[in-house]
Amino acid sequence: MTLLDRLAPPLFIFIWATGYIAAKLAAPHADPLTFLSWRYAGVMLLMLGLALAARAPWPSRRQMLHLAVAGLGIQAIYLGGVWVAIRQGLPAGTTALIVNLQPVLVAALAPWVGERVDPRQWLGVALGLGGVVLVIWHKLTLAASFGPPLAMALAALLAITGGTLYQKRFVPQFDLRTGQVVQFAAALAATAPLAWATEPMHIVWNTDVLIAMAWSVLVLTAGGISLMFYMLRHGRVTAVSSTMYLVPSVTSVMAWALFGETLGAQAIAGMGVTLLGVYLVVASKPPETAA
């Protein structure tokens, strides 16, 4: 196992957790789909520059199609669904709980990409979900969890699950620079027209928004997504998705440190349960390949 193999999971968890912090900074000043459109354009231009400078290989037309389909799920629908759901009133805790059902769905659908999930891993998946519930329980409310916002959160869950599995099956190997140009071009092509049709496309380019945009482009998307793709290429999709269980715990610690949000004994206990669950999934012996 290389050094990057060891560092990728904790780096990914930390970077992914900062997404909620960036959203908290930008949300009061920017329409969600408009912000995401600028974000996708920024990442696309960044990766295009890196690809051209390094003369990176471009995927074939068939690979481009698969990458575009996966990108629509992992980027456009997932991020758009989460941001719009929260903007429309779905509590962040409820949204986080819905999206964190992903490892359960991935484990259930893992045979589609040639993986088997053993009983120990299923126990880890269940414990991880239970730990997430404990961490966000004080923020969880179902009062506003009906109608369009709930539908958007469920769409986000299905999109990132389907996109992750689709990419793992149909295009597991690709250059991260050129591949992300394709994926974010597809995400931008889908998101920008929706922003134009449904939003005033309002953005106040103040310090908070500039910080959130720079962090989203340079760290969250370019760094976080690249690490996720790297882990998918070199590991089991069930183990990779299970690491997302740790994101609410890390986010809670960040929110406590940066914004003074409460971090009680129940949340700390939930973090411990989540760590145990992820350990059971990741530390299990690689399952036999499905026929």
C-alpha positions in Angstrom: 0.0 0.0 0.0 1.4 3.4 -1.1 1.6 6.5 1.1 -1.2 8.0 -1.0 -3.4 5.0 -0.4 -3.1 5.5 3.3 -3.5 9.3 3.2 -6.4 9.4 0.7 -9.3 8.4 3.0 -8.6 10.8 5.9 -7.8 13.7 3.5 -11.0 12.9 1.5 -13.1 12.9 4.7 -11.6 16.2 5.9 -12.1 17.9 2.5 -15.6 16.6 2.0 -16.7 17.7 5.5 -15.6 21.3 4.6 -18.3 21.4 2.0 -20.9 22.2 4.6 -18.7 25.0 5.9 -18.4 26.5 2.4 -22.2 26.2 1.9 -22.8 28.0 5.2 -20.6 30.9 4.0 -22.1 31.2 0.5 -25.8 30.3 1.0 -27.0 33.7 2.3 -25.4 35.5 -0.6 -25.8 33.2 -3.7 -28.5 31.3 -5.4 -27.5 27.6 -5.1 -27.6 26.5 -8.8 -26.0 29.7 -9.9 -23.1 29.2 -7.4 -22.7 25.6 -8.5 -22.6 26.7 -12.2 -19.7 29.1 -11.4 -18.1 26.3 -9.4 -18.3 23.8 -12.2 -17.0 26.3 -14.8 -14.0 27.1 -12.5 -13.1 23.4 -12.0 -13.5 22.7 -15.7 -11.1 25.5 -16.7 -8.6 24.5 -13.9 -8.5 20.9 -15.0 -8.4 21.8 -18.7 -5.3 24.0 -18.0 -3.6 21.2 -16.1 -4.5 18.7 -18.8 -3.1 20.8 -21.6 0.0 21.7 -19.7 0.8 18.1 -19.0 -0.5 16.8 -22.3 -2.7 14.4 -20.5 -4.4 11.6 -22.5 -8.0 12.2 -23.4 -10.6 9.5 -22.9 -12.2 7.8 -26.0 -15.6 8.9 -27.1 -17.2 5.9 -25.4 -15.4 6.7 -22.2 -16.4 10.4 -22.5 -20.1 9.3 -22.6 -19.7 7.1 -19.5 -17.9 9.9 -17.7 -20.6 12.4 -18.6 -23.3 10.1 -17.3 -21.4 9.5 -14.0 -20.7 13.2 -13.7 -24.3 14.2 -14.0 -25.1 11.9 -11.0 -22.0 12.6 -8.8 -21.8 16.3 -9.5 -24.9 18.0 -11.0 -27.8 16.1 -9.5 -26.1 15.3 -6.1 -24.8 18.7 -5.3 -27.7 20.5 -6.9 -30.2 18.3 -4.9 -28.5 18.9 -1.6 -28.1 22.7 -2.0 -31.6 23.2 -3.3 -33.2 21.0 -0.6 -31.5 23.0 2.2 -32.3 26.3 0.5 -36.0 25.3 0.3 -36.2 24.6 4.0 -35.2 20.9 4.5 -33.1 20.9 7.8 -29.5 20.2 7.3 -29.6 17.3 9.7 -32.4 15.6 7.8 -30.6 16.2 4.5 -27.4 14.7 5.9 -29.2 11.7 7.2 -30.9 11.0 3.9 -27.7 11.4 1.9 -25.8 9.2 4.4 -28.0 6.3 3.4 -25.6 6.0 0.4 -23.4 3.3 2.0 -26.5 1.2 2.6 -27.5 1.4 -1.0 -24.0 0.9 -2.3 -23.6 -2.2 -0.2 -26.9 -3.6 -1.4 -26.0 -2.9 -5.1 -22.3 -3.9 -4.8 -22.8 -7.2 -6.7 -23.6 -5.1 -9.8 -19.9 -4.0 -9.9 -18.6 -7.5 -9.0 -18.3 -7.1 -5.2 -19.7 -9.2 -2.4 -20.5 -7.7 1.0 -19.9 -10.1 3.9 -21.8 -10.1 7.2 -19.1 -8.2 9.1 -19.3 -5.4 6.5 -23.1 -5.3 6.7 -22.7 -4.9 10.5 -20.3 -2.0 9.9 -22.7 -0.4 7.5 -25.5 -0.6 10.1 -23.3 0.7 12.9 -22.1 3.6 10.7 -25.6 4.7 10.0 -26.5 4.4 13.7 -23.5 6.6 14.6 -24.5 9.2 12.0 -28.0 9.3 13.5 -26.5 9.9 17.0 -24.2 12.7 15.7 -27.0 14.7 14.0 -29.9 13.7 16.2 -30.1 17.1 17.9 -30.4 18.8 14.4 -32.9 16.3 13.1 -36.4 17.3 12.5 -39.1 15.9 10.2 -41.3 18.9 10.4 -40.2 20.3 7.0 -39.3 17.0 5.5 -42.1 16.8 2.9 -42.7 17.8 -0.6 -40.1 19.1 -3.1 -37.2 19.6 -0.6 -37.5 15.9 0.4 -37.7 14.9 -3.2 -34.5 16.8 -4.0 -32.6 15.2 -1.1 -33.7 11.7 -2.3 -32.7 12.6 -5.8 -29.3 13.6 -4.5 -29.0 10.2 -2.7 -29.9 8.2 -5.7 -27.7 10.3 -8.0 -24.5 9.9 -6.1 -25.1 6.2 -5.4 -25.9 5.5 -9.1 -23.1 7.7 -10.4 -20.5 6.1 -8.1 -21.5 2.6 -9.1 -21.9 3.5 -12.8 -18.4 5.0 -12.9 -16.9 2.0 -11.0 -18.4 -0.4 -13.5 -18.1 1.3 -16.9 -15.1 3.6 -16.6 -12.9 2.8 -13.5 -9.7 3.9 -15.2 -9.2 7.4 -16.7 -6.9 10.4 -16.4 -8.2 12.5 -13.5 -7.5 15.8 -15.3 -9.2 15.2 -18.7 -11.9 13.0 -17.1 -13.0 15.8 -14.8 -13.0 18.2 -17.7 -15.6 16.0 -19.3 -17.6 15.4 -16.1 -17.8 19.1 -15.1 -18.6 20.1 -18.6 -21.6 17.8 -18.5 -22.6 19.1 -15.0 -22.3 22.7 -16.2 -24.4 22.0 -19.3 -27.1 20.5 -17.1 -27.0 23.0 -14.2 -26.6 26.4 -15.9 -29.9 26.2 -17.9 -31.7 25.1 -14.8 -30.3 28.1 -12.9 -31.3 30.5 -15.6 -34.8 29.0 -15.7 -35.5 28.7 -12.0 -33.4 31.4 -10.2 -32.7 35.1 -10.4 -29.1 34.0 -10.7 -28.2 36.3 -7.9 -24.7 36.3 -6.4 -23.1 38.9 -4.2 -19.4 38.6 -4.7 -18.4 39.5 -1.1 -15.5 38.0 0.9 -17.6 35.0 2.1 -18.6 34.1 -1.4 -15.1 34.5 -2.8 -13.6 32.3 -0.1 -16.4 29.7 -0.5 -15.9 29.7 -4.3 -12.1 29.5 -4.2 -12.3 26.7 -1.6 -15.0 24.8 -3.6 -13.0 25.0 -6.8 -9.5 24.4 -5.6 -10.0 22.1 -2.7 -13.5 20.7 -2.5 -14.0 19.7 -6.1 -10.6 19.5 -7.6 -9.0 17.9 -4.5 -12.0 16.0 -2.9 -13.4 14.6 -6.1 -10.0 13.6 -7.4 -9.3 11.7 -4.1 -12.7 10.0 -4.3 -12.0 8.9 -7.9 -8.5 7.7 -6.9 -10.0 5.6 -4.0 -12.7 4.1 -6.4 -9.9 3.2 -8.8 -7.8 1.4 -6.2 -10.4 0.1 -3.7 -13.8 -1.5 -3.2 -16.7 0.8 -3.8 -18.4 -0.4 -0.5 -15.4 0.6 1.5 -15.0 4.0 -0.3 -18.7 4.9 0.2 -18.6 3.9 3.9 -16.0 6.6 4.6 -18.7 9.2 4.0 -20.3 8.1 7.3 -17.5 10.0 9.0 -18.2 13.3 7.2 -21.0 14.5 9.6 -18.8 13.8 12.6 -15.9 15.8 11.2 -18.3 18.6 10.1 -19.8 18.8 13.6 -16.3 19.2 15.1 -15.5 22.0 12.5 -18.9 23.7 13.2 -18.1 23.6 17.0 -14.7 25.1 16.5 -15.6 27.7 13.9 -19.2 28.7 14.7 -19.6 27.6 18.3 -22.3 25.0 17.6 -23.1 22.5 20.3 -21.1 19.2 20.5 -22.6 17.1 23.2 -21.9 13.7 24.7 -24.4 12.0 22.4 -22.6 13.3 19.3 -19.3 12.2 20.6 -20.6 8.7 21.3 -22.0 8.7 17.8 -18.6 9.5 16.4 -17.2 6.5 18.2 -19.9 4.2 16.8 -19.4 5.5 13.3 -15.6 5.0 13.5 -16.2 1.4 14.6 -18.7 0.8 11.8 -16.3 2.2 9.1 -13.5 0.1 10.6 -15.5 -3.1 10.2 -16.3 -2.2 6.6 -12.8 -1.1 5.6 -10.8 -3.7 7.6 -12.8 -6.7 6.3 -11.0 -9.0 4.0 -11.6 -8.2 0.3 -14.8 -10.1 -0.7 -14.8 -12.7 -3.4 -15.6 -11.3 -6.8 -19.2 -12.0 -7.8 -19.6 -14.3 -10.8 
